[in-house]
Amino acid sequence: MLTKKIIFITTLFCLTNIMIQAHVDSSNYNIKIITGDTLEQFLPFVATQAITTFKEYPYLYCGNYEEEINFRTLLAQSQDSAIAVAYYEQTPIGFVTGYTFTSFASHFEGSINLFTQANLNSEEYYYFGEIIIMPEHRGNQLSSKLFNALENYAQNLGYKAACIVTEEHESHPLKPNNYQSLDPLWNLLGYKKTSLIIYFKWQTYQPDGNVIEEKHPLTYWIKEFTAV
């Protein structure tokens, strides 16, 4: 179902504890861009991490592994798809996924029209699907390194800008008391929050433990690349 397949676009981004300082040697990190067959081989790791991470607030996503793999395989085969992967020594510990906005927007009903009405050329945009970093490795500036690597990849291919979407609730019974908005992170990375909002449904955990299909608002953030 579309509503299940698009969940991982919602960014992005369950890094609630992004400022936690990890006690690891940062010199042992390296970032790689993977594409093609290598990307497809990496999808089981991506799908597993996404289901685990986005189970938490604010997404509360009840994921399905088979659907995640099938959907991501289609995206992996689309033009210019890539993943920036952070390795600690030889172990992958985080990643950012990326796709052309036009290829992914077919799953965002109304998104291209939304951009057109805002006088934005959707073909110039590269879409960042999600960023996930394992908790013990957060606080080592990996977010900026991963974004920079994938932004450079997209810019070298001729894209003029990047976009992400975020989702959060002002109030929600499952919102942790210590929840911290990631808006400061996106601002730090150079992304500007827009008034462009789309709505999608996905299978969502409820306070009583049940799962129902629920509508979520997704807000676009945009970053124009600096000319080189």
Secondary structure, DSSP 8 states (H G I E B T S, - for coil): -HHHHGGGGS-----TTTT----S-GGGEEEEEE-HHHHHHHHHHHHHHHHHHTTSTTT-B---HHHHHHHHHHHHTSTT-EEEEEEETTEEEEEEEEEEHHHHHTTSTTHHHHHHHTT--GGGEEEEEEEEE-GGGTTSSHHHHHHHHHHHHHHHTT--EEEEEE---SS-TT--TT---SHHHHHHTT-EEEEEEEEEEEEEE-TTS-EEEEEEEEEEEEEE----
